Amino acid sequence: MAGLLDTLLSGKPVLSLSQIMPFSRVKQSDLLFFTSQLSVMLSSGVVLSDAVEAITVHMKPSTFQSILFEVSDKLQSGESFSIALSAFPKVFTPMFVSVVEASEASGRMPEMLEVLQKYIENEVETKKQIKGALVYPSIIMIMAIVATTTLLFFVLPKFTRIYQLRGKALPKLTQILVDLSKLVSDFKSASLLLIVLAAFLGAIFYAVNTPWGKRTLDWLKIHIPVLGTMFVDSIMARSTRIMTTMLTTGVTLLETLHVVRSTCDNEYFDKFWSETCSRVEAGFQFSEAMSLASYSELVPPAIIQMIRAGEKGGTLGSVCGKVSDYYDKKLKASVKLVTTMVEPLMIIIMGCIIGTIAVALLLPIFRISTLVGR
């Protein structure tokens, strides 16, 4: 009873994490706030367990606060910070935990947390860029759907009634749209269409989750014009950013490559990093392992040359940082190109749809004026 009272008074959650908001996700912004605040407090000389507890208490009630309460409890019971964080792999990635573990060994946790902070900031910025590129096309698509629905269900039926009263046949294009409108408006027909659509989407979902389907989808992500370049750039930007973060904070190359591989949600990149890692374990140089790995064409020869120079000069971490900066700039250019191309493409598509419906509406108008004149 006393333990429960202490928990309530301290502001800690009474229920376990499995009972509190099990489906909630932790925002990157919350993780960024925690990392930056912890770095500042440790730099000021605050003890780690006290710093984590102080940050947690002043956070808004959320899943992340519940997680940090448990991390704080583990720290106070004697566990290391990296082990406490590793209990929550969906929040604290293997890369995050590995850097913290290296910082515990080196005694440079404040500096390494600053490096992690910069990494998270770059990740957040990259996601914003990609999402921003999709906002305008999404708005255009919604407008097209609303306009098409309005014309099909509210405007076309009025013309149909007028023609029926006059006993005249609708123009073919208009009749096709009217039939489509009736088909969608009819409950049985609409239900059948929804069932067929659901079955089609279900088949696609099933196919994508098979090994063959996933391989095909991953191939399309890489090779589809324009979008493929953006996808490759985003993966390489993240991979080299992770390498920079981990190598400059004292994590071994092999451990870094294992983490990089785990972050690649693409079979071809996974194969590339897996074979690279295996060859490095066998004694090959990193750059040589990259050149010999399958799908090495995903990485330009110039990048491999830069990594080779970094190995020889003992500056692999800083070279990976330059490569990461290069891919960040390349990703921004790819996002801009996609946005530039998608905007007029969506306008053309919407124009064709609305234009076709408009023509279908204008044809009866011209004939109606003739009918009224008679």
Rosetta blueprint (number, residue, H / E / L):
1 M L
2 A H
3 G H
4 L H
5 L H
6 D H
7 T H
8 L H
9 L H
10 S H
11 G L
12 K L
13 P L
14 V L
15 L L
16 S L
17 L L
18 S L
19 Q L
20 I L
21 M L
22 P L
23 F L
24 S L
25 R L
26 V L
27 K L
28 Q H
29 S H
30 D H
31 L H
32 L H
33 F H
34 F H
35 T H
36 S H
37 Q H
38 L H
39 S H
40 V H
41 M H
42 L H
43 S H
44 S L
45 G L
46 V L
47 V L
48 L H
49 S H
50 D H
51 A H
52 V H
53 E H
54 A H
55 I H
56 T H
57 V H
58 H L
59 M L
60 K L
61 P L
62 S L
63 T H
64 F H
65 Q H
66 S H
67 I H
68 L H
69 F H
70 E H
71 V H
72 S H
73 D H
74 K H
75 L H
76 Q H
77 S L
78 G L
79 E L
80 S L
81 F H
82 S H
83 I H
84 A H
85 L H
86 S H
87 A L
88 F L
89 P L
90 K L
91 V L
92 F L
93 T L
94 P H
95 M H
96 F H
97 V H
98 S H
99 V H
100 V H
101 E H
102 A H
103 S H
104 E H
105 A H
106 S H
107 G L
108 R L
109 M H
110 P H
111 E H
112 M H
113 L H
114 E H
115 V H
116 L H
117 Q H
118 K H
119 Y H
120 I H
121 E H
122 N H
123 E H
124 V H
125 E H
126 T H
127 K H
128 K H
129 Q H
130 I H
131 K H
132 G H
133 A H
134 L H
135 V H
136 Y H
137 P H
138 S H
139 I H
140 I H
141 M H
142 I H
143 M H
144 A H
145 I H
146 V H
147 A H
148 T H
149 T H
150 T H
151 L H
152 L H
153 F H
154 F H
155 V H
156 L H
157 P H
158 K H
159 F H
160 T H
161 R H
162 I H
163 Y H
164 Q H
165 L H
166 R H
167 G L
168 K L
169 A L
170 L L
171 P L
172 K H
173 L H
174 T H
175 Q H
176 I H
177 L H
178 V H
179 D H
180 L H
181 S H
182 K H
183 L H
184 V H
185 S H
186 D L
187 F H
188 K H
189 S H
190 A H
191 S H
192 L H
193 L H
194 L H
195 I H
196 V H
197 L H
198 A H
199 A H
200 F H
201 L H
202 G H
203 A H
204 I H
205 F H
206 Y H
207 A H
208 V H
209 N L
210 T L
211 P H
212 W H
213 G H
214 K H
215 R H
216 T H
217 L H
218 D H
219 W H
220 L H
221 K H
222 I H
223 H H
224 I L
225 P L
226 V L
227 L H
228 G H
229 T H
230 M H
231 F H
232 V H
233 D H
234 S H
235 I H
236 M H
237 A H
238 R H
239 S H
240 T H
241 R H
242 I H
243 M H
244 T H
245 T H
246 M H
247 L H
248 T L
249 T L
250 G L
251 V L
252 T L
253 L H
254 L H
255 E H
256 T H
257 L H
258 H H
259 V H
260 V H
261 R H
262 S H
263 T L
264 C L
265 D L
266 N L
267 E H
268 Y H
269 F H
270 D H
271 K H
272 F H
273 W H
274 S H
275 E H
276 T H
277 C H
278 S H
279 R H
280 V H
281 E H
282 A L
283 G L
284 F L
285 Q L
286 F H
287 S H
288 E H
289 A H
290 M H
291 S H
292 L H
293 A L
294 S L
295 Y L
296 S H
297 E H
298 L H
299 V L
300 P L
301 P H
302 A H
303 I H
304 I H
305 Q H
306 M H
307 I H
308 R H
309 A H
310 G H
311 E H
312 K H
313 G H
314 G L
315 T L
316 L H
317 G H
318 S H
319 V H
320 C H
321 G H
322 K H
323 V H
324 S H
325 D H
326 Y H
327 Y H
328 D H
329 K H
330 K H
331 L H
332 K H
333 A H
334 S H
335 V H
336 K H
337 L H
338 V H
339 T H
340 T H
341 M H
342 V H
343 E H
344 P H
345 L H
346 M H
347 I H
348 I H
349 I H
350 M H
351 G H
352 C H
353 I H
354 I H
355 G H
356 T H
357 I H
358 A H
359 V H
360 A H
361 L H
362 L H
363 L H
364 P H
365 I H
366 F H
367 R H
368 I H
369 S H
370 T H
371 L H
372 V H
373 G H
374 R L
